[in-house]
Amino acid sequence: MSKTKVGIINVTGYAGVELARLLYQHPQVELTSVTGRSAAGKRLGEVFPHLASTELTIEAELGEVDFAFSAMPHRESAKEVIPLLNRGIKVVDISADFRLKEAAEYSEWYGFTHPAPQLLKQAVYGLTELHRSQVASAQLVANPGCYPAGAILALAPAVKAGVIEPDIIIDSKSGVSGAGRTLSLETHFSEVNEDATAYALDGHRHLPEIIQELKLLRPEPSPSVTFVPHLIPMTRGILTTGYAPLAPGKAVTGKKGKEELRHIYLDFYQGEPFVKVVEFPPHTKHTLGNNLCLIYPTIDARTGRLIVTSSIDNLGKGAAGQAIQNMNLMLGLPETTGLEALALYP
């Protein structure tokens, strides 16, 4: 059986090159075309020596493919995706350009007018664990942001079960690769090393998709979310901790409460290949280089508050791995194909 020909728009970013690495070893697809205008004409292995065994040349425009990933920045990605959709090509967009359902939110959070608001209803939010059937039948999947992937998965079971109040605090710490490959003072080694900082305290652009997805799980009462991201001196990985008061009469504290909470999470993620409810707080190293999300829920008995932590690789489950998980479903392949690697250690 012939393999599906797959292409990547903008292979030269961190998410794009991680896609190339994973697709190169995927048994059911063939990576046949990659673009990157700043490196057009160069061999992929020349620009990224860790991919030296590939024979691909980076092109200025995407060649003939059956399936495409867009790893362009927000605002730029939609311009590349729309012509592909018009040609009947299935697409996973890693940018934010199709994640939000309300076009007005793009002006508020991303500073541009959406060029194809009619496609926002068609696009499926690609957090597979919440929208599996829709992903499988979609032509356009909007891959989640890296922060939302870890945060939504951490809180979804508790929100769905109604065991917490809507006042939710999310604290996330990300490695520097989440900022992308574009050079900036903020991600310069001398600035980041031996330093940690919170940012976007007035509202991070990933916040609306977190609220959007949590609200779908339990529309009322509407979630009130405080989200504070942090940059830490680490290359890749996101550790998220979520906090929320327990809902009166819906949850109990103490040992029994912790056991009940754990069962809520185990039931919600039963059979999920890439979400694991673990017995101890996860480390970012536990998900380094793979497509897992590890979750540890517990209760602070002193305050009657949920505490839940999750760990993902921001370039794995937070970007390229999640995108390939979606691609597998869209192509009718087993969901885990090409994604069963264990974490790197040490």
C-alpha positions as CSV (number, residue, x, y, z in Angstrom):
1,M,0.0,0.0,0.0
2,S,1.4,3.4,-1.0
3,K,2.2,5.9,1.8
4,T,0.4,9.2,2.2
5,K,2.5,12.1,1.0
6,V,2.9,14.7,3.7
7,G,4.3,18.2,3.7
8,I,5.3,20.8,6.3
9,I,5.0,24.5,5.8
10,N,7.8,26.3,7.7
11,V,10.0,23.4,8.7
12,T,12.6,25.8,10.1
13,G,10.8,26.6,13.4
14,Y,11.1,24.3,16.4
15,A,7.6,22.8,15.9
16,G,8.3,22.3,12.2
17,V,11.6,20.5,12.6
18,E,10.2,18.3,15.4
19,L,7.4,17.4,13.0
20,A,10.1,16.5,10.4
21,R,11.9,14.3,12.9
22,L,8.8,12.4,13.9
23,L,7.4,12.0,10.4
24,Y,10.7,10.8,9.0
25,Q,10.3,7.6,11.2
26,H,6.5,7.3,10.8
27,P,5.7,3.9,9.1
28,Q,2.6,4.9,7.3
29,V,3.4,8.3,5.7
30,E,6.2,9.8,3.6
31,L,7.5,13.3,4.2
32,T,8.0,14.5,0.7
33,S,8.0,18.3,0.9
34,V,9.1,20.9,3.4
35,T,9.2,24.7,3.1
36,G,11.2,27.4,4.8
37,R,11.7,30.6,2.8
38,S,14.8,31.7,4.7
39,A,16.5,28.4,4.0
40,A,15.0,27.6,0.5
41,G,17.4,25.6,-1.7
42,K,19.3,24.1,1.2
43,R,19.2,20.4,2.2
44,L,17.2,19.8,5.4
45,G,20.2,18.0,6.9
46,E,22.4,21.0,6.2
47,V,20.2,23.3,8.2
48,F,19.5,20.7,10.9
49,P,22.4,18.3,11.2
50,H,20.5,16.0,13.5
51,L,18.4,15.2,10.3
52,A,21.4,14.6,8.1
53,S,20.1,11.2,7.0
54,T,17.1,12.8,5.2
55,E,17.4,13.6,1.5
56,L,14.9,16.4,1.4
57,T,15.6,19.9,0.1
58,I,13.8,22.9,1.7
59,E,11.6,24.6,-0.8
60,A,10.1,28.0,-1.1
61,E,6.6,26.6,-1.9
62,L,5.0,23.3,-0.9
63,G,5.0,20.6,-3.4
64,E,2.3,18.1,-4.3
65,V,1.1,16.4,-1.1
66,D,-1.9,14.6,0.2
67,F,-1.8,16.0,3.7
68,A,-0.1,19.2,5.1
69,F,1.0,20.7,8.4
70,S,1.3,24.4,8.8
71,A,3.9,25.5,11.3
72,M,3.7,29.2,10.3
73,P,3.3,31.9,12.9
74,H,-0.2,33.1,13.8
75,R,-1.7,35.5,11.2
76,E,0.6,34.1,8.5
77,S,-0.6,30.5,8.8
78,A,-4.2,31.1,7.6
79,K,-2.9,32.5,4.3
80,E,-1.2,29.2,3.7
81,V,-3.9,27.0,4.9
82,I,-6.9,28.4,3.0
83,P,-5.6,27.5,-0.5
84,L,-4.8,24.0,0.6
85,L,-8.3,23.5,1.9
86,N,-9.7,24.8,-1.4
87,R,-7.7,22.0,-3.1
88,G,-9.3,19.4,-0.8
89,I,-6.1,18.8,1.2
90,K,-6.5,17.9,4.8
91,V,-4.5,20.2,7.2
92,V,-3.3,20.3,10.8
93,D,-2.5,23.9,11.6
94,I,-0.1,24.3,14.5
95,S,-0.6,28.1,14.8
96,A,-3.5,29.7,16.7
97,D,-5.3,30.9,13.5
98,F,-8.2,28.4,13.7
99,R,-8.4,27.6,17.4
100,L,-10.9,30.2,18.6
101,K,-14.5,30.0,17.5
102,E,-15.2,33.7,17.8
103,A,-13.6,35.8,15.1
104,A,-13.7,38.9,17.3
105,E,-11.3,37.3,19.7
106,Y,-8.5,37.4,17.1
107,S,-8.6,41.2,17.1
108,E,-8.6,41.3,20.9
109,W,-5.9,38.6,21.6
110,Y,-3.8,38.4,18.4
111,G,-4.2,41.9,16.9
112,F,-5.5,41.0,13.4
113,T,-8.8,40.6,11.6
114,H,-9.4,36.9,10.7
115,P,-9.3,36.4,6.9
116,A,-11.7,33.5,6.9
117,P,-14.1,33.6,9.8
118,Q,-16.4,31.1,8.1
119,L,-13.7,28.4,8.7
120,L,-13.7,28.9,12.4
121,K,-16.8,26.8,12.8
122,Q,-15.5,24.1,10.5
123,A,-12.2,23.8,12.2
124,V,-11.9,21.2,14.9
125,Y,-10.0,22.0,18.1
126,G,-7.4,19.2,18.0
127,L,-7.1,18.1,21.6
128,T,-7.8,14.6,20.7
129,E,-8.9,13.4,24.1
130,L,-11.8,15.8,24.1
131,H,-12.8,15.8,20.3
132,R,-11.7,12.5,18.9
133,S,-14.7,11.8,16.7
134,Q,-14.7,15.3,15.2
135,V,-10.9,15.1,14.6
136,A,-11.3,11.8,12.7
137,S,-13.8,13.3,10.2
138,A,-12.2,16.8,9.9
139,Q,-10.5,18.4,7.0
140,L,-9.0,21.2,9.1
141,V,-7.7,20.6,12.7
142,A,-6.5,23.5,14.8
143,N,-3.7,22.1,17.0
144,P,-3.9,23.3,20.6
145,G,-1.4,25.7,22.1
146,C,1.3,24.2,24.2
147,Y,0.1,25.8,27.5
148,P,-3.6,25.0,26.9
149,A,-2.8,21.3,26.1
150,G,-1.3,20.7,29.5
151,A,-3.8,23.0,31.4
152,I,-7.0,21.7,29.8
153,L,-6.1,18.0,30.2
154,A,-5.2,18.7,33.9
155,L,-8.5,20.3,34.7
156,A,-11.0,18.7,32.3
157,P,-12.1,15.8,34.5
158,A,-12.7,18.0,37.6
159,V,-14.6,20.6,35.5
160,K,-16.7,18.0,33.8
161,A,-17.6,16.3,37.0
162,G,-18.5,19.6,38.6
163,V,-16.4,19.0,41.7
164,I,-14.7,22.4,41.7
165,E,-15.8,26.0,41.8
166,P,-15.4,28.0,38.6
167,D,-12.6,30.2,40.1
168,I,-9.5,28.5,38.6
169,I,-5.9,29.4,38.9
170,I,-3.4,28.0,36.4
171,D,0.4,28.3,36.9
172,S,2.5,27.0,34.1
173,K,6.3,26.9,33.7
174,S,7.8,26.4,30.2
175,G,11.1,25.8,28.7
176,V,12.6,28.4,26.3
177,S,11.9,26.5,23.1
178,G,8.2,27.5,23.6
179,A,9.3,31.1,22.5
180,G,10.4,29.8,19.1
181,R,13.7,30.1,17.2
182,T,13.4,33.8,16.4
183,L,16.3,35.6,18.2
184,S,15.3,38.0,21.0
185,L,16.9,39.5,24.1
186,E,14.4,37.8,26.4
187,T,15.5,34.3,25.2
188,H,19.3,35.1,25.0
189,F,21.2,32.5,27.0
190,S,22.7,35.1,29.3
191,E,19.2,36.5,30.1
192,V,17.5,33.2,30.6
193,N,20.1,31.1,32.4
194,E,19.8,30.9,36.1
195,D,16.6,33.0,36.0
196,A,12.9,32.5,36.2
197,T,10.2,35.0,35.4
198,A,6.4,35.3,35.1
199,Y,5.1,37.1,32.1
200,A,1.8,38.2,30.4
201,L,0.1,38.9,33.7
202,D,-2.5,41.0,32.0
203,G,-3.6,38.1,30.0
204,H,-1.8,35.5,27.8
205,R,-3.1,34.9,24.3
206,H,-3.6,31.2,25.1
207,L,-6.1,32.1,27.8
208,P,-9.2,32.3,25.5
209,E,-8.8,28.8,24.2
210,I,-8.4,27.4,27.8
211,I,-11.7,29.1,28.7
212,Q,-13.3,28.1,25.5
213,E,-12.6,24.4,26.0
214,L,-13.3,24.3,29.8
215,K,-16.6,26.0,29.1
216,L,-17.6,23.3,26.6
217,L,-17.1,20.7,29.4
218,R,-19.4,22.6,31.8
219,P,-21.0,25.8,30.4
220,E,-22.5,26.9,33.8
221,P,-21.2,28.4,35.9
222,S,-18.8,29.9,33.4
223,P,-15.1,29.4,34.4
224,S,-13.2,32.3,35.7
225,V,-9.6,31.6,34.9
226,T,-6.4,33.3,36.0
227,F,-3.5,32.0,33.9
228,V,0.1,32.9,34.7
229,P,2.9,31.5,32.5
230,H,6.6,31.4,33.6
231,L,9.8,31.1,31.6
232,I,12.4,28.9,33.2
233,P,16.0,28.0,32.1
234,M,15.2,24.7,30.4
235,T,15.0,23.8,26.7
236,R,11.7,22.0,26.5
237,G,8.8,20.9,28.7
238,I,5.9,22.4,30.5
239,L,4.9,21.8,34.1
240,T,1.4,23.1,34.9
241,T,-0.3,23.3,38.3
242,G,-4.0,24.1,38.5
243,Y,-5.9,25.2,41.7
244,A,-9.6,25.5,42.4
245,P,-11.8,25.4,45.5
246,L,-13.8,22.2,45.8
247,A,-17.6,22.7,45.1
248,P,-19.6,22.4,48.3
249,G,-21.5,19.1,48.5
250,K,-19.8,17.8,45.4
251,A,-16.5,16.6,46.8
252,V,-15.1,15.6,50.2
253,T,-11.6,16.1,51.7
254,G,-9.3,13.8,53.4
255,K,-8.2,10.4,52.2
256,K,-11.6,9.4,50.9
257,G,-11.8,12.6,48.9
258,K,-8.4,12.0,47.3
259,E,-9.5,8.5,46.3
260,E,-12.7,9.8,44.8
261,L,-10.9,12.5,42.9
262,R,-8.4,10.0,41.6
263,H,-11.2,7.7,40.3
264,I,-12.8,10.7,38.5
265,Y,-9.5,11.2,36.7
266,L,-8.9,7.5,36.0
267,D,-12.5,7.1,34.6
268,F,-12.2,10.2,32.4
269,Y,-9.0,9.1,30.8
270,Q,-9.6,5.3,30.8
271,G,-8.1,3.8,27.7
272,E,-6.3,7.0,26.6
273,P,-3.0,6.1,25.1
274,F,-1.2,9.4,25.8
275,V,-2.7,10.6,29.1
276,K,-1.7,8.9,32.2
277,V,-2.9,9.5,35.7
278,V,0.2,8.9,37.9
279,E,0.7,8.3,41.6
280,F,3.2,11.0,42.2
281,P,3.8,14.6,40.9
282,P,5.3,14.3,37.4
283,H,8.6,15.8,36.3
284,T,9.1,17.5,32.9
285,K,11.8,14.9,32.3
286,H,9.2,12.2,32.5
287,T,7.7,13.5,29.2
288,L,10.8,14.7,27.5
289,G,10.7,13.7,23.8
290,N,7.4,11.8,23.8
291,N,3.7,12.5,23.4
292,L,2.5,11.8,26.9
293,C,0.7,14.0,29.3
294,L,1.2,12.9,32.9
295,I,-1.4,14.1,35.5
296,Y,-1.4,14.0,39.3
297,P,-4.6,15.2,41.0
298,T,-4.9,15.7,44.8
299,I,-6.7,17.7,47.4
300,D,-5.3,20.2,49.9
301,A,-7.3,19.2,53.0
302,R,-6.4,22.3,54.9
303,T,-8.0,24.6,52.3
304,G,-10.5,22.4,50.6
305,R,-8.8,23.0,47.3
306,L,-8.0,20.9,44.2
307,I,-4.4,20.8,43.3
308,V,-3.6,19.1,40.0
309,T,-0.2,19.0,38.1
310,S,0.5,18.0,34.6
311,S,3.7,17.5,32.6
312,I,4.1,17.6,28.8
313,D,6.8,18.2,26.3
314,N,5.9,21.5,24.7
315,L,7.2,20.3,21.3
316,G,5.6,16.9,21.8
317,K,2.1,16.7,23.2
318,G,2.2,20.5,23.1
319,A,2.9,20.7,19.3
320,A,4.3,18.2,16.9
321,G,3.3,15.0,18.7
322,Q,-0.2,16.2,19.2
323,A,-0.3,17.2,15.5
324,I,0.7,13.7,14.4
325,Q,-1.8,12.1,16.8
326,N,-4.5,14.2,15.0
327,M,-3.1,13.3,11.5
328,N,-3.3,9.6,12.4
329,L,-7.0,9.9,13.2
330,M,-7.7,12.0,10.1
331,L,-6.0,9.4,7.9
332,G,-7.8,6.5,9.5
333,L,-4.6,5.2,11.1
334,P,-4.1,3.8,14.6
335,E,-3.8,6.9,16.8
336,T,-0.5,5.8,18.3
337,T,1.3,5.2,15.0
338,G,4.8,6.7,15.1
339,L,4.3,8.1,18.6
340,E,5.2,5.3,21.0
341,A,8.7,6.4,21.9
342,L,9.6,6.5,25.5
343,A,10.9,9.6,27.2
344,L,14.6,10.6,27.0
345,Y,16.7,10.1,30.1
346,P,18.7,11.6,31.6
